[in-house]
């Protein structure tokens, strides 16, 4: 049986190479320019951007990279005392990424063993995910309040968006990317606020701007694949 952990770069189209390289260049430049930026922040942003490009292709290595990203991002959040982000990524996003990895491995595409098969959710299934997000948000919101999380309201909304993205990812639905795109907007706000206090976090804010672009591209790719077509080569 063909290994599902093949080279994720092998199937890159020209425009995807451009997207990845430009994304890396921007996050690297922001790390160089920003005072007090460090290697951990740069490495985390590079892993995050790379995971998103892999995810757009539906490659299983996207989840492996995402697991490492979640752990490193949690460390960065901890340093700024964004306990909500740390708790959410360690307690929810990381386990969900592991779960997604398992489901993606069990449901390969009919064409490629290393590519996940897209699933079209029914309205009932989508409604179920939305309903489950309510108690998840309430529970995590209470924990964030107990932890005296900075920018509590924004962090709580981020929990909802993160859960929806993770849940739809486990279910192999294109809506995972749109949910994460919404969360990117929330996180841009959070880290811009953090950057006002410490400019070392400017690269993290820039990172999520790049994430937003990549997540929107991933949503497009998954919707095209869901319709049974290939993403056009440029």
N, C-alpha and C positions, 0 to 999 in steps of 0.2 A: 504494500500500500504506500502511495506517495506521501512523504512527510508534509504536514500542514505548516511546519515552521520553515518555509522556504524564504529566499531572499526577497524581502518586501519591496525593494527598489527595482526589482527586475521588470515589473509591469508598468513602471512609470511612463506616462506620456510626456511629450515635450513641455506642455503647459503646466504639468504637475511638477516637473523638475524646476521650472521657473518659479512656481508658487512656493515650493519648499526652500529654494536657495534665497529668494528675496525675503521670505519670512525669517530665515536664519540671519541674514545680513542685517535686517532691521533690529531684531532683538539683541544681536551682538553689538551693534552700534549704540543702542540705548544703554547697554551695560558698560561700554567703554566711556561714554560721555557722562553718565550719571556719577556724581561723587559718591564714594563709599560703597559702590556696587561690588559684589563679591562673586567668587567662582560658583558657589552653590546656587545663587539666584540665576546666573547665566545658564548653568547646566540644567536647571529645572525648566527654564523657558525653552531651551533647545529640545529637551525630551518631550515637552508638551506639544510643541509645534510639530515635531516629527510624528508623534502619536496620532495627531489629527489628520495628517496627510495619509498615513497608513489606514486610518479609519474610513476616510473617504473612499478608499479602494476596497473596503470591507475585509482587509487583511487581518488575520488573527494576531499578528505581532503588534497591532494597535493596542490591544488590551494588555499585553505584556509591558509595553512602554508606558501605558496609562497607570498601571499599578505602581511602577517606580516613580512616576511623576507625582502621584497622589501622596506618597510617603514623603518625598522631598518638599513638596508644596506645603505639607503639614508642618514641617520643620520651620519653613519660612514664616508661615502664619503664626506659629508659636512664638517666634522671636519678636513679632510685633504685638503679641498678646491678642491676636484675632482668634480667640478660643473657639468661636463659632466655626470658622473656616477649618481650624485644626481638627476639631471634634467631628465636623461633617465629613471631611475627607478621610480621616482615619476610621471613623465609626460607621460611615455609610458608603462613601464613594469607593474606597479600596475594596471592601467585601463585594460590592456590586460589580466592580471591574473583574474580580476573580470569578464571580458567577457568570458574567458576560463571556469571559474567556472560555469557560466550560461549555456554555450554550453555543458559542460560535464554532468551537471545535466539533461539537456534535451535529452541527447543521451546516455542512459545507455546501457551496454552490454546485450546481449541476455541471458547471464548466471548469471550475478550479477548486482543488482540494484545500487551498490556503485562503479561500475567499468565502465569507459567510453568505448564506442564502437569505435574501431579504424576505421578510414576512409582512403581509398586509393585515393589519389589525381590523377587526370588526368595530362598529360603533360601540358595541357592548364592551369589548375588550378595552378600548380607549377610555370609555367612561369609568371602567373599573380602576384603571391606573389613576385617573384624576381623583376618584373617591378615596383611594388609599393614600394619596398625597396629603389629604386633609389631616388625618390623625398624625402622620409623620411630621408634618409642619408644626402641629400643636406641641407634640412631645419635644422635638428639637428646639422649638421656640422657647419653651419653658426652661430647658437646660441652658440655652444661651443667655436667658435672663438671669438665671442663677449664677452663671459665670461672669456676669457683668460685662458682656461682650460689647465692644465699641460699635456704634452705628447699628444698634440692635434690629431695627425695622428692616434695614437693607440686608443684613445678614440672614434674617428669617426668610425673606423672599428668596434669597440665594439657596436656602435649604430646599425650598419647594422646587425651584428650577433644577437643582442638582439631582434631586430624587427623580423627577420626571425624565431627565436625560438618562440617568442610570437605568431606570426601569424600562424605558423604551429601547435602550441598548441591549439589555438582557433579552427582551422580546424581539430583537432584530428588526425594529421598526425604524423607518426613515425619520420619524418624529423625534428620535433621540437627538439628532443634530440641531434641529430647530429649538428644542428645549435648552440645549447647551448654549446655543447662540444667545438666547434670552438671558441665560445665566452669565454669559460673558459680559453683557451690558451691565449687569448688577455688579460683577467683580471689577469692572473698569472703574465704576463709581467708588467702590470700597478702597481700591488701591490708589486711586487719585487722592482720596482723602488721607490715606496713609502717607503718600508722598509729600503732602503739605507739611508733615511733621518731620519726615526723614526722606531725603531725596534718593536714598539707596533703593527705595521701592519703586522708583520711576520705571525701571525695566520690567517689573511685574505688571504694572498698568499697561505698558506698551505690549507686553506679552499677550494680555487678554484682548487687546485690539486686534492683534494678529490672529488670535484664536477665533474671534468673531468672523473674520474673513474666511478662515479655513472651515469653520463649522457651517457657514452658509454654502460653501462649495460642496462640503460633504452631503448636505441635505439635497442639493441639486443632483449629485452623483447617485445617491440612494434612490431618489424618486425616478431617475432615468432607468436604473437597474430594476426597480420595482415594476416599471412599465414594460420591462422585457427588452430594453434596448441597451446599446453600449454608449458610454460617454464618448462623444466625438473627439477624434484625434486632431490636433492642430499642428 
